[in-house]
Amino acid sequence: MVFKRDLRSWLCSSAGRCERRPGEDALLPLLHAGGLCTVGQLSMVFRKLPGVSASGMGLRLSQKFVFLIFLSGLVTLCFGALFFLPDSVRLKRIFLSKTETQPVTVGSGSGSENDAREHLKRPKEQDHPRAMTSTKGDTSTKLKSLSRKPAVSREATEERLAGGRAQEDLTLSRSKTESATVPDSDANWDTFSYDKFRRCLLKPPLGRDGGRPSDPKTTERRDKVKEMMKFAWDNYKRYAWGKNELRPLTRNGHIGNIGASIIDSLDTLYIMGLMDEYNDAKQWVQSSLDLNSNGEASLFEVNIRYVGGLLSAYYLTGEELFKTKAVELGEKLLPAFNTPTGIPRGVINLGSGTSWSWGWASAGSSILAEFGTLHLEFVHLTELSSNPIYTEKVMNIRKLLNKIEKPHGLYPNFLSPVSGNWVQHHVSIGGLGDSFYEYLIKSYLMSDKTDDDAKMMYYSALEAIEANLVQKSPGGLTYMAEWRGGILDHKMGHLACFSGGMIGIGADDGAPEKRQHYLDLAAEITHTCHESYTRSATKLGPEAFRFDSGAEATATRLSDRYYILRPEVIESYMYMWRLTHDPKYREWGWEAVEALEEHCRVESGFSGIRDVYTMTVSHDNMQQSFFLSETLKYLYLLFSDDDLLPLEDWVFNTEAHPLPIIRKSCLQDEATQDKTVSE
């Protein structure tokens, strides 16, 4: 090898001194990083080899062979130390300039249990897949444990280091807003007027009568969903108040003390008219929500649950408390963007501001569904604070994604925040990828259909998805397969079942000749996901279902059979009802209510189950916070009139927190009128 020959020539000369050839200076830092670099140190090693002089003179052929073997091992150790440890701090110290040194720590190898959605497939009663440890004990921020997205699968682990093609000329300029400096959020808050915002809504948020349907049967079903919410909330308050989630079988709280279930429930309680419960939640936010705790937190989960939940509560109620907390929390997320590309890392310590990538992610990469699911909330943070930094952060992500090459027009799930290159080519509309696509179409809708860039990205991605991932089973079921470097994996996850609703809400804004096609595709995917429910004994759907080896819409692996109170199928029912008013969607929703009551309701709350294909259920002892935020909210909206949170005024973030459409022209007109009146 050339490397060995050059290294040997560096070591030896007839004068007994170390003379370097041109280019050999570059080897010094590599050898230094490996721990053996100086000539003196190498000589000390050589003296221990029989028959070898320190000067390297008088070598026989056999001795040269021994040297080459030794040096090969040394080089292997050096490169192993540098490149085979993901996101190595040592590697960054060598290859990043001093001005680009990042305030980032190496991701813990314990894994996220996964805040990205390809999960540990077997929930355990005493060791739930989202459990975690913290360096600060029970008082720390433990949002890493909150993921509704399962722990990373063996298949994803095997994909590490399957590198994407390097792109040498990716030099995005880093704007002044990409520093870790936290802005003064109080400076311009008076420029946002809640009253102006409310006047720009087309309809009252809660409708004429709280969305109460005129049909007695539908009203009875809606009241049942409200009772389920109150039952779940009351048990959480009784046994786990302030904890992240309730363990209903053991009647205690799940790990973490920053009230994920409280923040996630604020808007659900409010729209259901559970005002005593809502006021208890608001009081807890005012007195007990601590945003300064040290501990590991998922950037993605903090954004969709906490920032999204607080923003939604503010827009629905006008309570300044929620706005203040939302912007304060948004500021704490900014250091995660302090990378060479501006692509944020997945984990952040809210107390110290340090961030790092998940230990399980391929080569220290960031996850598409995580850094791609920030846009809605960050745009609203800019609206409330009048600080452009939040919008600039997410627009920089979009700029990079538009610049790099997409294989077959698809977006792989792993991207390096250092190089800006894809790390490997696994594409999924389910875990690890899902909400990125959701936020493209919702960004367009939330902008009052003025964000043409988001529209272009969404429909281009949808075209690539149809061309490469959408499949039809022998039995006629339409499904979304996964793509692994050009090879299809005929699996569809429960998480991918949101796509029926996503394609549905985007149908009207597609090309005119494709609008009916998109609505038909949305209906077909929703039907397939309903089939995954009806083909189980419990009438609840598995975590993932397959379309191979004679199976259709059923889980063929024991590790895919669990159900953890997920909302995605019911989410698509709600959207398809709003778009078509086909009564079958309400019937399918009621089937889910009956199954939840029969198999998931326990004495002190609701629990997921480990196997949807057996009537002798085994519970996982976890009442997920997204059950309160999403599953029950979507069911309540399904059985309500369309004027409760009308889609003309609201989009839902990926945790089902409603955020208003931003009508810039209306807000500007309101400001002009106010100025005229004041003069």
N, C-alpha and C positions, 0 to 999 in steps of 0.2 A: 504494500500500500504506500502511496505517496506520503501520507502523514507519518508513517513509521520511518521512512527513509529520511525525511527532512528532520525529524526529531533526533535521529541518531547523528546526523551531520552536525546538529547544534551541540550535541554532547561532546563530540570528539574532534580533535585536530592534532596534527603532528607536533605542534608546540605544547600540547598539554593544556591549552586554554579553551574556554568555551567561546567559540565564535559563531555568531548567528547569521544565517542567510537572510536575504530580504524576505520580509513577510513573516519571519519566525517570531517577531515581537508579539504577534497576535496570540501566540500559544501561551505566553507567560500568564495572563490572567486565568486561562483555563486550568493550567497546572496549579496555579495558586489556589483556585477554588477547590481543587481536589485534595489539597493539603500537602502535596509534595511538589515543590516548584524550584528551589534553588539548586545550584550546582553542588554546593556543599552538602546539602541534604541527600542529593542523588549519589554523591561520592560515598557518603556514609553507608548507604545501602549497598553500593557495589563492593565495598571492602568486605562485606559479609559473604560474598560469593567466592567459592574456592578458585584460586588460580587467576583472579582478575585484579589487575592493578587499578589504583584510583584514577590514573590518568587515562585509562582506556587504551593504552598502547600494547602492542604485542598480542592481539587477540587471535585465537585460533577459530576455525570455522564453527566448531561445536559451541565455543563460548559465545560467538556472535549470535548463534541460534538461541542460546539461553537468554541473552540480552533482549532479543526481539520478543520472545515470549513474555519476559518480565514487563517490557515497555508496553506491549499490547494490553496486558492486564491493567497497567496503570492508566492508560488512555481510556479503557472501558470504564474504570471507576470514575475518572474525571467527568466523562460525558454522562455517565449514569447519575452522578450527583447533580449535574446541571439540568438535564433535560427530562429525566424520567420521573421527577417529582413535580406534579402539576402546580403551575403558578408559583414556582420557586422564588422566594425572596432573593436567594443568591443569584439566580438567573437575571432577575430584574436589576440587581445591583451592577451587573456587568454590562447589560445591553441597553439599559435606559440611561439617558443623560442625567446629570445631577439636577437639572431644572425640572425633570419629569418624575422625580422620585415620588411615589404615591403613598399616601397615608393609609396603607392597606395591609392587613395581616393575612397570613396564609389560612385558607379555609380549613376548618376542623375536619378531620377524616371521619368523624362520627356520622356524617351525612345529614341531610335535611330531613329526613324521612319523607319527604320531598314536598317542597313547595312548588313543585312544578307538575305534577299530575301523572306520574307513571308509577304507581305506588306499591308499597309492600302489600301483598295481596291478601294477607291473613291477619285481620285485627285480633289482638289478644286482650283478654279482659283486664289483666293487671299490667300489661305492657303494650298499650295502644300504639299503633304505628306512628302516631304523630307525637309521641312522648319524646322528651329531650332532657338533657341536663344543662345546668347553667353554672357558670363560675361564681355567681353571686347568690346562690340559694333561692329560696322561694320568693324573695322580694324582687327578683330580677325580671326584666322584660322577656317573656317567654313566648314570643309570637312565632318562633320557628316551629313550635309544636302545633300550630293552628291549621296547617295546610289541609284543605279538603282534597288535595291532589295526592294520590297514593305514593308510597316510597318507591324509589327508582327500581325498575325491573332488572332482572338478570340480563335481558336482551340489551337494555340501554347500557349496562355496565360493560358488556362485551364490546360495545362500540367505541370505547375510549381510544383515543389516539388514532382512530381511523380518519386521517386528516383530510380536510377539504383542500382544494388547490390554492396554493399561496398566491396572493396578489401583491406584487412588489410596490405598486405605486398608489398606496392608499394613504394620502396625507391630508386628512381633513383638518382645516385650521381650527384651533381651539379658541373660542371666543372668550372675552373677558368674563362672561357669566359662568364659565366652567370652573372657576376657582371654588374652593371649599368655603369661601366667605359666606356667612349667613346674613342675608339682607335685613334691614329694619322694616319689619312687616307693618308697623303701625303708621308709617309715614303718610300713606295715601288712602287709608281705609275709608275716609269720609267721601271718596269719590264713588263708592258703590252705594246705591240707594235701593233698599229692599222694596220700598213702595213702587219705585219705577219698574223694578223687575216684575212685581206682581201684575202691574198694569199691562205688561207686554205678553202675559199668558193669554191664550185664546179662550180658555175655559177655567173655571175654578178647579184647583187641584183635586178636591174631594168630591166633585160633582154636585148635583142638585140635592141629593139626599144621601151623601156618603156612598154613592154607587149601589144603593139598595135596589135589587131587581124587583120587577113587578110580579114575576112568576113565584107563587108560594113554594113550589118544590125547590126551585133554585135558591130562594131565600133560606129555606130550611137547611140546605146543604152548605150555604155560606155561613150560617150561624154555627154549624157543626165545626167548620174549620176554625172559626173564632174561638170556640170552646177548646179545641185542641191547642191553640196558641196560649190561651190562659192557663191551661193545665201544665203545659211545658214550662211556661214562665214561672208560675207559682212554685213549682218544684225546684226550679233553678234558684229562685230567691230563697227558698226554705233551706236548701242543702248546700248551695255552692255560690252564694252571693259574693260578687267581686272576683271570683275565679273565672277562668276563661270559659270552661264548659262544665256541664253536670255529668257525673257518673250516676245514673239513676238506680242501678242495682245495689251499689254500695252506699248510695246516698251521701256522696261527698263531691268535692270539686276536683276537676282535672287540673293539671299543672298550669301555673301562671296566675298572676294576681292583677291583670289589667283588663278584666271584664270584657272579653271578646263578645260574649253572649249579650251583654248589656248594650254595647255600641251597635252590634248587628241587629238588635231588636227595636231600636228607637223608632225608626220609621214604620215598622210593622205594627207596633203597638198604637202609634198615632193614627194610621189610616184605618185601623180596626176600631177606633174609638175606645180603646182601653186606657182611659186617661189617668186613672190612679196609678196603673203600672208604668205608664209613660213618665209621669211626674217622679216616681221613685227612681227610674233610670236617669232622668235629667239631674236629679239631686246627687246621684252617685258620680256623674260626670263632673259636676261642679265641685264636689268635696273630695273625691277619691281618685280620679283618673290622673295617674302620674306618668308623664311623658319623658322623664329624665332618668329612668332606671337604667342601670347597666345590664347588659345581657344580649344574646343573639336574637335578632328579629329579621324575618323575611321582608325584604323591601316590597315584594309583591303583595303579601298578605296584609301588611300594615296599610298599604295604599288602598286596596279594594275594600277591606273591612273597616278600618278606622277612619282614614281620610274620607272614603266614600260614605261611610255611615254618618259621620259628623256633617259633611256637606249636605247630604240629603235631609238630615234633621233640621239644619238651618234653613234650607230653601222651603221646607214644608211649614215651619213654625215661625221663622223670623227671630228666633232666640240668638242673641249675639254671642252667648256662651259657646255655641257650637261652631260658629265662624272663627272665633278666637282660637279654639282648640285645633280646628282643622288646619289653619295657617301655621300655627306653632308646630304642629306635627309635620306639615309639609316642609318647613325649614330644616327639620332634623333629617330628612331623607336626602337632601341635596349632596352631602359628601359622598354618597354612593356613586355619583356620576363623575367623580374625580378620577378618570381613567384616560389613557392616551386617545381613545376614540370617542369618549363621552357616553359609551354604552355602560350603564350602571352594573355594578356587581350585585349579586343576589342577596347577600346577608349584610346587615348593618347593626352596629351597636348604637342605639339611640342616645346613650349617655356620652360616649366618647367621640362618636362620629366616624370611627374606623369601619371599613367595609372589606369584604372578601367574597370570594366565589365559593359556591357549595363544594364540599370535598368530594362528592360523588360525581360532579359534572365533568364531562369529557374535557381533560386538559385545562381545567380552570376556566371553563367557558361560562357565559351567561345564557339564560334560557329564553327562547323566543316568546313564550307565553308570559314571562315575567317582565322583561324590559319592554315588551310590546303591549302591556296592559297598564299603562300609566296615563295615556293621553287624555281621557275624559276628565279625570280628577285634576290633573295638573293644569289643564286649560281653565278649569273653574277656580283653582287657586290663584291664577293670574287675575281672573275677573274680580275676585273678592279682595285681593291685596293690592291691585294695580301694579304688581311687580312682574315684569315680563320674563323673569328668569325661569319660571316653571314651564311656560309655553316654549321658550327657547330650548330647554333641555329635551323635551319630547320631539320638537321639530328637528333637532340635531340627530336623534335616533332615526327618524324618517329619512333624513337626507342621506345618512350612511346606507340604509337599506335600499334606497333607490339607486345608489351608486354601484354597489357590488353585484356581481353576477349571481343570478338565481338558476339553479339546475332545472331545466324544463319549465321555468317560470315559477318554481316552487320555493318556499322558504324553509330551509332546514331548521331543526330545533335548537342547535348549539352554535353560538357565535363567540369568538374570542373578544373580550373587551380590550385587549392589548393590541392585537393586530387588525381587528375588524374583519377577519376572515371567518367563513364557516369552518367549524371544527370537524364535522362529519355530516353525512347526508341522510339523516333520518327525518322524515316528514310525517307529521301526524296532525289530524284535525281534532284529535282527542288530547290526551295528556301531553304536555310540554309545548303544544302549539296553539291550542284551541282559541283562547280569548284574544290572541293577536288579531285574528281575522275578524272576530266579533267587534273589536274596537275600531277597525278600519271603517266598516259601514256605519257604526254608531257615531264615530267622529264626524262623518259627513252629515248624518241626520242632526246631530247636536249643534252643528254650525249653521243650522237653518238652510242646509243644502248649499253652502257656499264653499266648502272645503273640497275643491275639485281634485286636489292631489290625493286625498283619502279615497275619494270615489274611484279614481283611476286605479289605485293600488288594489282596492277591494275587488273590482270586477276583473282585473287582470289575474289576480290570485284565484278567483272563483273559476275563471276559464281554465287555468292550469289544473285546478283540483278536479274539475269535470273531466279533463282530458286524461289525467293520470291516476286518480284515486277513486272516482265514483264507479261502482261496479253493480252488476245485477246478478243475483244468485239464481241457480237453476229453478228455484221455487218462485222467482219473480220479485224478490225483495231487493230494494235499492239500498246500498250501504256505502260507507266511506272506508276504504282500506287504508293501511299505512304503507309507506314507501321507504324502503331501506336500500339506498344506493342503487335504485333502479329495479329492485325486486319487491313485489307486492307481498305484504303480510295481510291475509284476509281476516283481519280482526277489527272489530269496532268497539271502542270503549263507551261506557255509559256517559263519560264526559263529552264525547263527540255528539251526543244526542241533542245538545243545544243547537246544532247546526240547522235543524229543521226550522226553528224560529228565526235564526239569523238570515237564512236564505229567503224566508218569507217576508221579513220586514224590508229587505233590500230589493224585492221583486219589482216594485213600481218604478224604481229609478234606474233600472237596467235599460238596455236597448229595447225599443218598442216591440220588436219582433221576438224578444226573449222574455218578456214579462210574464206571460202565461206559463212558459216553460219553467221559469224559476219558481213560480208558485206551485206548479205540479211537482217539481223536484223536492220542494220543502215538504209537501204533503206526503210524498213517498218515503222520505227519510223518517218523518215523524211516525208514519205507519210501521216502518221496520222497528223503530225503538219501542213502540207499543207491543209489537210481536214479542220482543225480548221479555216483556212483562207477562204476557198471557201464556207463554210457553213454560213458565215456572210454576211450581206447586203453590207458592205463596202469592202469585200474581204481582210480585215485585221483581225488578230487573237486576241482573248480575252486574258486577263491575266491568266485565268485558265479555263479549260474545263473538263467536266465530262463524265463518262461512267456508269451511273446508272439511274434508274427510266425511262428507255426508251430513255435517251439522249445518243448521241455519238458525241464526239468531239465538243460539244457546251457548252457554259456557261449557267448554270441553275440558277445562283444567280446574282442579279443585281450588286453586289459588285465585280463581276469577269469580267464584260463586257468591261472594259476599255483597251485601247492600248496606251502605252507611248513611241512609236517609238523604240520598242525593236528590237534587232538584231538576236536573237537565231535561229529563223527559217531560215532566210537568211544565217546565218553562216553555217548551215547544207547543204543548197543548194550549197554553194561555195565548201565545202569539197567534197560533193558527185559528183559535176561536175568534180573536179580535179581527183577523183578516178575512175570515170566510163565514163566520157564524154557523158553521156546520155543527149540529148538535152532538155529533159523535165525540167531539173533543171534550165537551163537558161530561159526557158519559164515561169516557176514559179517565178523566180526572177523578170522578166519583169512585171508580174502581180502585184507584190508587188510595183514596181516603179510606175505603173499607179495608184494604190490605194493610195499611199503616195501623189502623185501629186494632186489627186482629193479631198482627204478628209483631209489631214494634212498640205498641203501648204497653208499658209495665206499670207497676204500682206507683212509681215516683218519677214518671217522665216517659220519654221515648228513647228507644235504643235501636241501633243497627243490628242486623242479624248476619250470621256467618255463612249461611247456605240457603239460598232462595229456593232450592229444589227439594227441600224436605219440610214437611209440616211440623216436625219436632224441632222447633227453632232453638238455636243457641244465640244468645244476645251478646253483643260486644261491649256493653256497659258504657256507651258513650252517646250523649245527646249533643250532636254537633251544633255549633252556633249557626251554621248556614241552614240548618233545618228551620230555625226561627226567622232568619233573614230572607231565605229564598223559597224553600219548599212550601211552607205555609203561606207566605205572601203570594206566590204565584197561584196557589189553589184558591185563595181568597179573591184575587183578581179574576180568576177564571169564572167564578160564580157571582161576580159583580157586573153592574152595567159598565159600558165602555167609558163613561165619563169620570170614573174613578182613575186618577192618574192617566189621562188620555194620551195616546201616543203622538198626538199632534203637538203636545207640549213637553213631553218627558221621554228620556231614554233611561234605560236601566243599566247600571254598571254590571260587571260580571258577578257581583255579590248581591244583585237585585236591589241595589240602592238607587232610587230614582233621582236623576239629575236633569235640570231643565234645559230645554233648547235655548241657545244664546241667540237672540234676535238683535244683532248689532244695530241695524237700521232703526228699529223701534226704540232701543235704549238711547240712541243718539237724538232721535226726534223728541223723546221725552226730556232729555237734557236741554235741548234748544228751547222747548216750550217753557221749561222752568226758568231758564235764563231770561226769556222775553217777559214773563210775568214779573220777575224780580226787578226788571228795569222799569 
